[in-house]
Each structure stands twice: as C-alpha cells, then as structure tokens.
Amino acid sequence: MDLIDARWRKSTRSGTSGGDCVEVADNLPGIVLVRDTKNRDGGTLTFDPAAWRAFVGFAAERASN
C-alpha cells in the first residue's frame, strides 16, 4: 500500500508543547491511518473507516460524560 499521499493531521486538542499526541490520515480510500507524533517512522496503525468512526464516536461520548 502506498501511503505517500496520506495527509496527516493532529487533534485540535493537542497542545503546542508536544507531548502524547497522535496524527490521523483519513484522506485515503478505504483506510484510516494513525501514528505517534513522537515516532512517526515507528509504525502506522490501519483502521477500516467504519471502525474508526465507531471509535471516535465512543471516545467523544465518554469524554462528554
């Protein structure tokens, strides 16, 4: 799989001082990629878009409680 066209973005809740952040690329068809900002070359997790939406929805629900 060629990931050269992945457009990575950090959460808007990430601070400017670094720390524990992840980046997500959701612009490629059929996959969502996630990586650690502290080790961008250390590996990438790959998710099905439906599974990623379910995870984000669950996390948002838990954060609002």
PQR file of N, CA, C, O and H, with PARSE charges and radii, in Angstrom:
ATOM      1  N   MET A   1       0.851  -1.167   0.000 -0.4000 1.5000
ATOM      2  CA  MET A   1       0.000   0.000   0.000 -0.0000 2.0000
ATOM      3  C   MET A   1       0.900   1.234   0.000  0.5500 1.7000
ATOM      4  O   MET A   1       1.834   1.322   0.798 -0.5500 1.4000
ATOM      5  N   ASP A   2       0.627   2.179  -0.883 -0.4000 1.5000
ATOM      6  CA  ASP A   2       1.406   3.411  -0.987 -0.0000 2.0000
ATOM      7  C   ASP A   2       0.769   4.485  -0.108  0.5500 1.7000
ATOM      8  O   ASP A   2      -0.354   4.920  -0.364 -0.5500 1.4000
ATOM      9  H   ASP A   2      -0.132   2.108  -1.531  0.4000 1.0000
ATOM     10  N   LEU A   3       1.487   4.906   0.921 -0.4000 1.5000
ATOM     11  CA  LEU A   3       0.966   5.895   1.863 -0.0000 2.0000
ATOM     12  C   LEU A   3       1.502   7.295   1.585  0.5500 1.7000
ATOM     13  O   LEU A   3       1.318   8.203   2.396 -0.5500 1.4000
ATOM     14  H   LEU A   3       2.399   4.553   1.129  0.4000 1.0000
ATOM     15  N   ILE A   4       2.162   7.473   0.447 -0.4000 1.5000
ATOM     16  CA  ILE A   4       2.795   8.752   0.124 -0.0000 2.0000
ATOM     17  C   ILE A   4       1.783   9.905   0.075  0.5500 1.7000
ATOM     18  O   ILE A   4       2.146  11.048   0.351 -0.5500 1.4000
ATOM     19  H   ILE A   4       2.311   6.735  -0.211  0.4000 1.0000
ATOM     20  N   ASP A   5       0.536   9.623  -0.269 -0.4000 1.5000
ATOM     21  CA  ASP A   5      -0.479  10.677  -0.375 -0.0000 2.0000
ATOM     22  C   ASP A   5      -1.247  10.930   0.922  0.5500 1.7000
ATOM     23  O   ASP A   5      -2.183  11.729   0.944 -0.5500 1.4000
ATOM     24  H   ASP A   5       0.242   8.695  -0.494  0.4000 1.0000
ATOM     25  N   ALA A   6      -0.856  10.257   1.995 -0.4000 1.5000
ATOM     26  CA  ALA A   6      -1.544  10.456   3.276 -0.0000 2.0000
ATOM     27  C   ALA A   6      -1.351  11.895   3.743  0.5500 1.7000
ATOM     28  O   ALA A   6      -0.232  12.408   3.766 -0.5500 1.4000
ATOM     29  H   ALA A   6      -0.095   9.608   1.978  0.4000 1.0000
ATOM     30  N   ARG A   7      -2.452  12.537   4.114 -0.4000 1.5000
ATOM     31  CA  ARG A   7      -2.408  13.891   4.686 -0.0000 2.0000
ATOM     32  C   ARG A   7      -2.655  13.763   6.191  0.5500 1.7000
ATOM     33  O   ARG A   7      -3.767  13.476   6.634 -0.5500 1.4000
ATOM     34  H   ARG A   7      -3.361  12.120   4.095  0.4000 1.0000
ATOM     35  N   TRP A   8      -1.603  13.980   6.952 -0.4000 1.5000
ATOM     36  CA  TRP A   8      -1.644  13.787   8.398 -0.0000 2.0000
ATOM     37  C   TRP A   8      -2.120  15.044   9.099  0.5500 1.7000
ATOM     38  O   TRP A   8      -1.805  16.159   8.682 -0.5500 1.4000
ATOM     39  H   TRP A   8      -0.700  14.213   6.593  0.4000 1.0000
ATOM     40  N   ARG A   9      -2.891  14.854  10.180 -0.4000 1.5000
ATOM     41  CA  ARG A   9      -3.342  15.979  10.999 -0.0000 2.0000
ATOM     42  C   ARG A   9      -3.376  15.547  12.453  0.5500 1.7000
ATOM     43  O   ARG A   9      -3.612  14.381  12.770 -0.5500 1.4000
ATOM     44  H   ARG A   9      -3.147  13.949  10.519  0.4000 1.0000
ATOM     45  N   LYS A  10      -3.133  16.522  13.340 -0.4000 1.5000
ATOM     46  CA  LYS A  10      -3.210  16.291  14.779 -0.0000 2.0000
ATOM     47  C   LYS A  10      -4.545  16.786  15.288  0.5500 1.7000
ATOM     48  O   LYS A  10      -5.192  17.614  14.647 -0.5500 1.4000
ATOM     49  H   LYS A  10      -2.941  17.469  13.083  0.4000 1.0000
ATOM     50  N   SER A  11      -4.953  16.290  16.421 -0.4000 1.5000
ATOM     51  CA  SER A  11      -6.173  16.741  17.059 -0.0000 2.0000
ATOM     52  C   SER A  11      -6.080  18.231  17.382  0.5500 1.7000
ATOM     53  O   SER A  11      -5.011  18.740  17.718 -0.5500 1.4000
ATOM     54  H   SER A  11      -4.427  15.618  16.941  0.4000 1.0000
ATOM     55  N   THR A  12      -7.196  18.908  17.278 -0.4000 1.5000
ATOM     56  CA  THR A  12      -7.239  20.325  17.652 -0.0000 2.0000
ATOM     57  C   THR A  12      -7.040  20.489  19.156  0.5500 1.7000
ATOM     58  O   THR A  12      -6.746  21.589  19.624 -0.5500 1.4000
ATOM     59  H   THR A  12      -8.065  18.494  17.005  0.4000 1.0000
ATOM     60  N   ARG A  13      -7.194  19.425  19.904 -0.4000 1.5000
ATOM     61  CA  ARG A  13      -6.983  19.465  21.358 -0.0000 2.0000
ATOM     62  C   ARG A  13      -5.522  19.246  21.738  0.5500 1.7000
ATOM     63  O   ARG A  13      -5.173  19.327  22.915 -0.5500 1.4000
ATOM     64  H   ARG A  13      -7.433  18.531  19.524  0.4000 1.0000
ATOM     65  N   SER A  14      -4.669  18.971  20.762 -0.4000 1.5000
ATOM     66  CA  SER A  14      -3.246  18.791  21.049 -0.0000 2.0000
ATOM     67  C   SER A  14      -2.624  20.138  21.370  0.5500 1.7000
ATOM     68  O   SER A  14      -2.906  21.136  20.705 -0.5500 1.4000
ATOM     69  H   SER A  14      -4.952  18.906  19.805  0.4000 1.0000
ATOM     70  N   GLY A  15      -1.790  20.162  22.376 -0.4000 1.5000
ATOM     71  CA  GLY A  15      -1.111  21.393  22.748 -0.0000 2.0000
ATOM     72  C   GLY A  15       0.053  21.693  21.821  0.5500 1.7000
ATOM     73  O   GLY A  15       0.405  20.877  20.969 -0.5500 1.4000
ATOM     74  H   GLY A  15      -1.561  19.352  22.915  0.4000 1.0000
ATOM     75  N   THR A  16       0.640  22.847  21.986 -0.4000 1.5000
ATOM     76  CA  THR A  16       1.777  23.248  21.163 -0.0000 2.0000
ATOM     77  C   THR A  16       3.108  22.815  21.760  0.5500 1.7000
ATOM     78  O   THR A  16       4.147  22.990  21.124 -0.5500 1.4000
ATOM     79  H   THR A  16       0.354  23.510  22.678  0.4000 1.0000
ATOM     80  N   SER A  17       3.102  22.254  22.964 -0.4000 1.5000
ATOM     81  CA  SER A  17       4.346  21.879  23.632 -0.0000 2.0000
ATOM     82  C   SER A  17       4.748  20.431  23.382  0.5500 1.7000
ATOM     83  O   SER A  17       5.619  19.910  24.079 -0.5500 1.4000
ATOM     84  H   SER A  17       2.257  22.112  23.480  0.4000 1.0000
ATOM     85  N   GLY A  18       4.140  19.778  22.415 -0.4000 1.5000
ATOM     86  CA  GLY A  18       4.470  18.378  22.145 -0.0000 2.0000
ATOM     87  C   GLY A  18       3.696  17.471  23.062  0.5500 1.7000
ATOM     88  O   GLY A  18       2.534  17.737  23.369 -0.5500 1.4000
ATOM     89  H   GLY A  18       3.433  20.202  21.849  0.4000 1.0000
ATOM     90  N   GLY A  19       4.325  16.404  23.504 -0.4000 1.5000
ATOM     91  CA  GLY A  19       3.650  15.504  24.422 -0.0000 2.0000
ATOM     92  C   GLY A  19       3.087  14.286  23.726  0.5500 1.7000
ATOM     93  O   GLY A  19       3.573  13.871  22.674 -0.5500 1.4000
ATOM     94  H   GLY A  19       5.269  16.188  23.255  0.4000 1.0000
ATOM     95  N   ASP A  20       2.067  13.726  24.321 -0.4000 1.5000
ATOM     96  CA  ASP A  20       1.479  12.478  23.833 -0.0000 2.0000
ATOM     97  C   ASP A  20       0.386  12.771  22.825  0.5500 1.7000
ATOM     98  O   ASP A  20      -0.772  12.964  23.197 -0.5500 1.4000
ATOM     99  H   ASP A  20       1.672  14.063  25.176  0.4000 1.0000
ATOM    100  N   CYS A  21       0.740  12.805  21.570 -0.4000 1.5000
ATOM    101  CA  CYS A  21      -0.232  13.104  20.509 -0.0000 2.0000
ATOM    102  C   CYS A  21      -0.204  12.018  19.445  0.5500 1.7000
ATOM    103  O   CYS A  21       0.799  11.327  19.264 -0.5500 1.4000
ATOM    104  H   CYS A  21       1.680  12.649  21.267  0.4000 1.0000
ATOM    105  N   VAL A  22      -1.280  11.887  18.772 -0.4000 1.5000
ATOM    106  CA  VAL A  22      -1.337  11.027  17.597 -0.0000 2.0000
ATOM    107  C   VAL A  22      -1.745  11.869  16.403  0.5500 1.7000
ATOM    108  O   VAL A  22      -2.357  12.927  16.549 -0.5500 1.4000
ATOM    109  H   VAL A  22      -2.095  12.448  18.919  0.4000 1.0000
ATOM    110  N   GLU A  23      -1.397  11.386  15.223 -0.4000 1.5000
ATOM    111  CA  GLU A  23      -1.822  12.000  13.979 -0.0000 2.0000
ATOM    112  C   GLU A  23      -2.691  11.004  13.232  0.5500 1.7000
ATOM    113  O   GLU A  23      -2.497   9.792  13.319 -0.5500 1.4000
ATOM    114  H   GLU A  23      -0.899  10.526  15.104  0.4000 1.0000
ATOM    115  N   VAL A  24      -3.644  11.538  12.501 -0.4000 1.5000
ATOM    116  CA  VAL A  24      -4.571  10.713  11.735 -0.0000 2.0000
ATOM    117  C   VAL A  24      -4.545  11.161  10.285  0.5500 1.7000
ATOM    118  O   VAL A  24      -4.492  12.356   9.995 -0.5500 1.4000
ATOM    119  H   VAL A  24      -3.802  12.523  12.430  0.4000 1.0000
ATOM    120  N   ALA A  25      -4.582  10.199   9.381 -0.4000 1.5000
ATOM    121  CA  ALA A  25      -4.747  10.479   7.953 -0.0000 2.0000
ATOM    122  C   ALA A  25      -5.992   9.726   7.508  0.5500 1.7000
ATOM    123  O   ALA A  25      -6.025   8.496   7.515 -0.5500 1.4000
ATOM    124  H   ALA A  25      -4.625   9.228   9.617  0.4000 1.0000
ATOM    125  N   ASP A  26      -7.016  10.483   7.119 -0.4000 1.5000
ATOM    126  CA  ASP A  26      -8.275   9.844   6.705 -0.0000 2.0000
ATOM    127  C   ASP A  26      -8.663  10.234   5.287  0.5500 1.7000
ATOM    128  O   ASP A  26      -9.841  10.193   4.932 -0.5500 1.4000
ATOM    129  H   ASP A  26      -6.988  11.483   7.113  0.4000 1.0000
ATOM    130  N   ASN A  27      -7.687  10.609   4.479 -0.4000 1.5000
ATOM    131  CA  ASN A  27      -7.963  11.032   3.110 -0.0000 2.0000
ATOM    132  C   ASN A  27      -7.776   9.925   2.074  0.5500 1.7000
ATOM    133  O   ASN A  27      -8.066  10.134   0.896 -0.5500 1.4000
ATOM    134  H   ASN A  27      -6.730  10.642   4.768  0.4000 1.0000
ATOM    135  N   LEU A  28      -7.304   8.770   2.484 -0.4000 1.5000
ATOM    136  CA  LEU A  28      -7.088   7.675   1.539 -0.0000 2.0000
ATOM    137  C   LEU A  28      -8.332   6.794   1.477  0.5500 1.7000
ATOM    138  O   LEU A  28      -8.975   6.567   2.501 -0.5500 1.4000
ATOM    139  H   LEU A  28      -7.069   8.600   3.441  0.4000 1.0000
ATOM    140  N   PRO A  29      -8.675   6.300   0.305 -0.5600 1.5000
ATOM    141  CA  PRO A  29      -9.895   5.494   0.186  0.2800 2.0000
ATOM    142  C   PRO A  29      -9.803   4.166   0.938  0.5500 1.7000
ATOM    143  O   PRO A  29      -8.866   3.390   0.746 -0.5500 1.4000
ATOM    144  N   GLY A  30     -10.792   3.921   1.796 -0.4000 1.5000
ATOM    145  CA  GLY A  30     -10.932   2.627   2.441 -0.0000 2.0000
ATOM    146  C   GLY A  30     -10.096   2.392   3.676  0.5500 1.7000
ATOM    147  O   GLY A  30     -10.191   1.318   4.271 -0.5500 1.4000
ATOM    148  H   GLY A  30     -11.553   4.551   1.952  0.4000 1.0000
ATOM    149  N   ILE A  31      -9.261   3.370   4.101 -0.4000 1.5000
ATOM    150  CA  ILE A  31      -8.448   3.171   5.296 -0.0000 2.0000
ATOM    151  C   ILE A  31      -8.312   4.477   6.064  0.5500 1.7000
ATOM    152  O   ILE A  31      -8.425   5.566   5.501 -0.5500 1.4000
ATOM    153  H   ILE A  31      -9.184   4.242   3.618  0.4000 1.0000
ATOM    154  N   VAL A  32      -8.068   4.343   7.357 -0.4000 1.5000
ATOM    155  CA  VAL A  32      -7.706   5.462   8.224 -0.0000 2.0000
ATOM    156  C   VAL A  32      -6.400   5.060   8.892  0.5500 1.7000
ATOM    157  O   VAL A  32      -6.288   3.967   9.447 -0.5500 1.4000
ATOM    158  H   VAL A  32      -7.977   3.458   7.814  0.4000 1.0000
ATOM    159  N   LEU A  33      -5.414   5.947   8.837 -0.4000 1.5000
ATOM    160  CA  LEU A  33      -4.097   5.671   9.393 -0.0000 2.0000
ATOM    161  C   LEU A  33      -3.896   6.475  10.671  0.5500 1.7000
ATOM    162  O   LEU A  33      -4.361   7.610  10.776 -0.5500 1.4000
ATOM    163  H   LEU A  33      -5.505   6.835   8.386  0.4000 1.0000
ATOM    164  N   VAL A  34      -3.209   5.889  11.638 -0.4000 1.5000
ATOM    165  CA  VAL A  34      -2.922   6.556  12.906 -0.0000 2.0000
ATOM    166  C   VAL A  34      -1.458   6.288  13.246  0.5500 1.7000
ATOM    167  O   VAL A  34      -0.972   5.165  13.114 -0.5500 1.4000
ATOM    168  H   VAL A  34      -2.832   4.966  11.553  0.4000 1.0000
ATOM    169  N   ARG A  35      -0.755   7.355  13.694 -0.4000 1.5000
ATOM    170  CA  ARG A  35       0.642   7.199  14.094 -0.0000 2.0000
ATOM    171  C   ARG A  35       0.952   8.111  15.280  0.5500 1.7000
ATOM    172  O   ARG A  35       0.211   9.052  15.565 -0.5500 1.4000
ATOM    173  H   ARG A  35      -1.150   8.267  13.802  0.4000 1.0000
ATOM    174  N   ASP A  36       2.039   7.822  15.954 -0.4000 1.5000
ATOM    175  CA  ASP A  36       2.507   8.581  17.113 -0.0000 2.0000
ATOM    176  C   ASP A  36       3.360   9.748  16.627  0.5500 1.7000
ATOM    177  O   ASP A  36       4.261   9.552  15.811 -0.5500 1.4000
ATOM    178  H   ASP A  36       2.641   7.058  15.722  0.4000 1.0000
ATOM    179  N   THR A  37       3.091  10.956  17.115 -0.4000 1.5000
ATOM    180  CA  THR A  37       3.865  12.120  16.673 -0.0000 2.0000
ATOM    181  C   THR A  37       5.310  12.074  17.154  0.5500 1.7000
ATOM    182  O   THR A  37       6.184  12.674  16.528 -0.5500 1.4000
ATOM    183  H   THR A  37       2.360  11.114  17.778  0.4000 1.0000
ATOM    184  N   LYS A  38       5.577  11.374  18.251 -0.4000 1.5000
ATOM    185  CA  LYS A  38       6.941  11.287  18.761 -0.0000 2.0000
ATOM    186  C   LYS A  38       7.789  10.296  17.977  0.5500 1.7000
ATOM    187  O   LYS A  38       9.016  10.331  18.068 -0.5500 1.4000
ATOM    188  H   LYS A  38       4.867  10.887  18.760  0.4000 1.0000
ATOM    189  N   ASN A  39       7.160   9.413  17.209 -0.4000 1.5000
ATOM    190  CA  ASN A  39       7.892   8.391  16.471 -0.0000 2.0000
ATOM    191  C   ASN A  39       7.167   8.119  15.153  0.5500 1.7000
ATOM    192  O   ASN A  39       6.616   7.037  14.949 -0.5500 1.4000
ATOM    193  H   ASN A  39       6.163   9.384  17.135  0.4000 1.0000
ATOM    194  N   ARG A  40       7.175   9.091  14.282 -0.4000 1.5000
ATOM    195  CA  ARG A  40       6.415   8.989  13.026 -0.0000 2.0000
ATOM    196  C   ARG A  40       6.866   7.844  12.132  0.5500 1.7000
ATOM    197  O   ARG A  40       6.080   7.345  11.327 -0.5500 1.4000
ATOM    198  H   ARG A  40       7.623   9.969  14.447  0.4000 1.0000
ATOM    199  N   ASP A  41       8.107   7.424  12.259 -0.4000 1.5000
ATOM    200  CA  ASP A  41       8.604   6.311  11.455 -0.0000 2.0000
ATOM    201  C   ASP A  41       8.494   4.974  12.182  0.5500 1.7000
ATOM    202  O   ASP A  41       8.937   3.950  11.663 -0.5500 1.4000
ATOM    203  H   ASP A  41       8.745   7.829  12.913  0.4000 1.0000
ATOM    204  N   GLY A  42       7.910   4.975  13.370 -0.4000 1.5000
ATOM    205  CA  GLY A  42       7.854   3.779  14.191 -0.0000 2.0000
ATOM    206  C   GLY A  42       6.736   2.817  13.866  0.5500 1.7000
ATOM    207  O   GLY A  42       6.655   1.748  14.472 -0.5500 1.4000
ATOM    208  H   GLY A  42       7.550   5.807  13.791  0.4000 1.0000
ATOM    209  N   GLY A  43       5.883   3.157  12.944 -0.4000 1.5000
ATOM    210  CA  GLY A  43       4.788   2.269  12.587 -0.0000 2.0000
ATOM    211  C   GLY A  43       3.481   3.023  12.475  0.5500 1.7000
ATOM    212  O   GLY A  43       3.316   4.101  13.046 -0.5500 1.4000
ATOM    213  H   GLY A  43       5.948   4.025  12.452  0.4000 1.0000
ATOM    214  N   THR A  44       2.574   2.455  11.746 -0.4000 1.5000
ATOM    215  CA  THR A  44       1.273   3.071  11.496 -0.0000 2.0000
ATOM    216  C   THR A  44       0.185   2.036  11.706  0.5500 1.7000
ATOM    217  O   THR A  44       0.258   0.923  11.187 -0.5500 1.4000
ATOM    218  H   THR A  44       2.708   1.579  11.282  0.4000 1.0000
ATOM    219  N   LEU A  45      -0.821   2.418  12.473 -0.4000 1.5000
ATOM    220  CA  LEU A  45      -1.994   1.559  12.634 -0.0000 2.0000
ATOM    221  C   LEU A  45      -2.958   1.855  11.498  0.5500 1.7000
ATOM    222  O   LEU A  45      -3.100   3.008  11.089 -0.5500 1.4000
ATOM    223  H   LEU A  45      -0.880   3.322  12.895  0.4000 1.0000
ATOM    224  N   THR A  46      -3.617   0.835  10.990 -0.4000 1.5000
ATOM    225  CA  THR A  46      -4.564   0.972   9.895 -0.0000 2.0000
ATOM    226  C   THR A  46      -5.934   0.490  10.354  0.5500 1.7000
ATOM    227  O   THR A  46      -6.073  -0.604  10.901 -0.5500 1.4000
ATOM    228  H   THR A  46      -3.502  -0.101  11.323  0.4000 1.0000
ATOM    229  N   PHE A  47      -6.943   1.328  10.121 -0.4000 1.5000
ATOM    230  CA  PHE A  47      -8.313   1.009  10.526 -0.0000 2.0000
ATOM    231  C   PHE A  47      -9.255   1.093   9.337  0.5500 1.7000
ATOM    232  O   PHE A  47      -9.033   1.864   8.403 -0.5500 1.4000
ATOM    233  H   PHE A  47      -6.830   2.217   9.677  0.4000 1.0000
ATOM    234  N   ASP A  48     -10.290   0.304   9.387 -0.4000 1.5000
ATOM    235  CA  ASP A  48     -11.412   0.431   8.471 -0.0000 2.0000
ATOM    236  C   ASP A  48     -12.142   1.730   8.847  0.5500 1.7000
ATOM    237  O   ASP A  48     -12.306   2.004  10.036 -0.5500 1.4000
ATOM    238  H   ASP A  48     -10.470  -0.322  10.146  0.4000 1.0000
ATOM    239  N   PRO A  49     -12.583   2.534   7.874 -0.5600 1.5000
ATOM    240  CA  PRO A  49     -13.255   3.797   8.202  0.2800 2.0000
ATOM    241  C   PRO A  49     -14.451   3.646   9.141  0.5500 1.7000
ATOM    242  O   PRO A  49     -14.650   4.500  10.005 -0.5500 1.4000
ATOM    243  N   ALA A  50     -15.247   2.597   9.001 -0.4000 1.5000
ATOM    244  CA  ALA A  50     -16.402   2.405   9.887 -0.0000 2.0000
ATOM    245  C   ALA A  50     -15.944   2.135  11.318  0.5500 1.7000
ATOM    246  O   ALA A  50     -16.542   2.641  12.268 -0.5500 1.4000
ATOM    247  H   ALA A  50     -15.086   1.904   8.299  0.4000 1.0000
ATOM    248  N   ALA A  51     -14.895   1.347  11.472 -0.4000 1.5000
ATOM    249  CA  ALA A  51     -14.364   1.066  12.805 -0.0000 2.0000
ATOM    250  C   ALA A  51     -13.797   2.340  13.432  0.5500 1.7000
ATOM    251  O   ALA A  51     -13.967   2.564  14.630 -0.5500 1.4000
ATOM    252  H   ALA A  51     -14.409   0.937  10.700  0.4000 1.0000
ATOM    253  N   TRP A  52     -13.135   3.167  12.647 -0.4000 1.5000
ATOM    254  CA  TRP A  52     -12.589   4.420  13.161 -0.0000 2.0000
ATOM    255  C   TRP A  52     -13.709   5.362  13.598  0.5500 1.7000
ATOM    256  O   TRP A  52     -13.615   5.980  14.659 -0.5500 1.4000
ATOM    257  H   TRP A  52     -12.996   2.985  11.674  0.4000 1.0000
ATOM    258  N   ARG A  53     -14.762   5.478  12.797 -0.4000 1.5000
ATOM    259  CA  ARG A  53     -15.895   6.337  13.173 -0.0000 2.0000
ATOM    260  C   ARG A  53     -16.529   5.852  14.470  0.5500 1.7000
ATOM    261  O   ARG A  53     -16.898   6.659  15.323 -0.5500 1.4000
ATOM    262  H   ARG A  53     -14.838   4.976  11.935  0.4000 1.0000
ATOM    263  N   ALA A  54     -16.656   4.543  14.618 -0.4000 1.5000
ATOM    264  CA  ALA A  54     -17.229   3.990  15.849 -0.0000 2.0000
ATOM    265  C   ALA A  54     -16.338   4.315  17.046  0.5500 1.7000
ATOM    266  O   ALA A  54     -16.844   4.683  18.106 -0.5500 1.4000
ATOM    267  H   ALA A  54     -16.357   3.887  13.925  0.4000 1.0000
ATOM    268  N   PHE A  55     -15.037   4.186  16.893 -0.4000 1.5000
ATOM    269  CA  PHE A  55     -14.117   4.503  17.977 -0.0000 2.0000
ATOM    270  C   PHE A  55     -14.190   5.979  18.349  0.5500 1.7000
ATOM    271  O   PHE A  55     -14.281   6.315  19.530 -0.5500 1.4000
ATOM    272  H   PHE A  55     -14.626   3.886  16.032  0.4000 1.0000
ATOM    273  N   VAL A  56     -14.153   6.859  17.362 -0.4000 1.5000
ATOM    274  CA  VAL A  56     -14.208   8.304  17.625 -0.0000 2.0000
ATOM    275  C   VAL A  56     -15.532   8.679  18.288  0.5500 1.7000
ATOM    276  O   VAL A  56     -15.555   9.496  19.209 -0.5500 1.4000
ATOM    277  H   VAL A  56     -14.079   6.587  16.402  0.4000 1.0000
ATOM    278  N   GLY A  57     -16.622   8.092  17.829 -0.4000 1.5000
ATOM    279  CA  GLY A  57     -17.922   8.350  18.451 -0.0000 2.0000
ATOM    280  C   GLY A  57     -17.958   7.898  19.888  0.5500 1.7000
ATOM    281  O   GLY A  57     -18.467   8.613  20.751 -0.5500 1.4000
ATOM    282  H   GLY A  57     -16.603   7.429  17.081  0.4000 1.0000
ATOM    283  N   PHE A  58     -17.419   6.708  20.165 -0.4000 1.5000
ATOM    284  CA  PHE A  58     -17.373   6.203  21.531 -0.0000 2.0000
ATOM    285  C   PHE A  58     -16.501   7.090  22.419  0.5500 1.7000
ATOM    286  O   PHE A  58     -16.879   7.399  23.550 -0.5500 1.4000
ATOM    287  H   PHE A  58     -17.005   6.127  19.464  0.4000 1.0000
ATOM    288  N   ALA A  59     -15.334   7.501  21.911 -0.4000 1.5000
ATOM    289  CA  ALA A  59     -14.431   8.353  22.692 -0.0000 2.0000
ATOM    290  C   ALA A  59     -15.071   9.712  22.976  0.5500 1.7000
ATOM    291  O   ALA A  59     -14.936  10.239  24.080 -0.5500 1.4000
ATOM    292  H   ALA A  59     -15.027   7.250  20.993  0.4000 1.0000
ATOM    293  N   ALA A  60     -15.761  10.281  21.997 -0.4000 1.5000
ATOM    294  CA  ALA A  60     -16.423  11.570  22.196 -0.0000 2.0000
ATOM    295  C   ALA A  60     -17.538  11.452  23.234  0.5500 1.7000
ATOM    296  O   ALA A  60     -17.723  12.344  24.061 -0.5500 1.4000
ATOM    297  H   ALA A  60     -15.871   9.854  21.099  0.4000 1.0000
ATOM    298  N   GLU A  61     -18.268  10.360  23.182 -0.4000 1.5000
ATOM    299  CA  GLU A  61     -19.342  10.132  24.154 -0.0000 2.0000
ATOM    300  C   GLU A  61     -18.775  10.006  25.566  0.5500 1.7000
ATOM    301  O   GLU A  61     -19.326  10.574  26.509 -0.5500 1.4000
ATOM    302  H   GLU A  61     -18.117   9.635  22.510  0.4000 1.0000
ATOM    303  N   ARG A  62     -17.691   9.275  25.714 -0.4000 1.5000
ATOM    304  CA  ARG A  62     -17.073   9.086  27.029 -0.0000 2.0000
ATOM    305  C   ARG A  62     -16.489  10.404  27.554  0.5500 1.7000
ATOM    306  O   ARG A  62     -16.539  10.672  28.755 -0.5500 1.4000
ATOM    307  H   ARG A  62     -17.243   8.814  24.948  0.4000 1.0000
ATOM    308  N   ALA A  63     -15.942  11.216  26.660 -0.4000 1.5000
ATOM    309  CA  ALA A  63     -15.339  12.489  27.063 -0.0000 2.0000
ATOM    310  C   ALA A  63     -16.383  13.481  27.530  0.5500 1.7000
ATOM    311  O   ALA A  63     -16.089  14.341  28.360 -0.5500 1.4000
ATOM    312  H   ALA A  63     -15.902  10.998  25.685  0.4000 1.0000
ATOM    313  N   SER A  64     -17.600  13.377  27.011 -0.4000 1.5000
ATOM    314  CA  SER A  64     -18.645  14.333  27.385 -0.0000 2.0000
ATOM    315  C   SER A  64     -19.358  13.939  28.671  0.5500 1.7000
ATOM    316  O   SER A  64     -20.130  14.731  29.212 -0.5500 1.4000
ATOM    317  H   SER A  64     -17.838  12.677  26.337  0.4000 1.0000
ATOM    318  N   ASN A  65     -19.117  12.738  29.169 -0.4000 1.5000
ATOM    319  CA  ASN A  65     -19.764  12.282  30.423 -0.0000 2.0000
ATOM    320  C   ASN A  65     -18.974  12.658  31.628  0.5500 1.7000
ATOM    321  O   ASN A  65     -19.376  12.352  32.751 -0.5500 1.4000
ATOM    322  H   ASN A  65     -18.490  12.095  28.730  0.4000 1.0000
TER
END
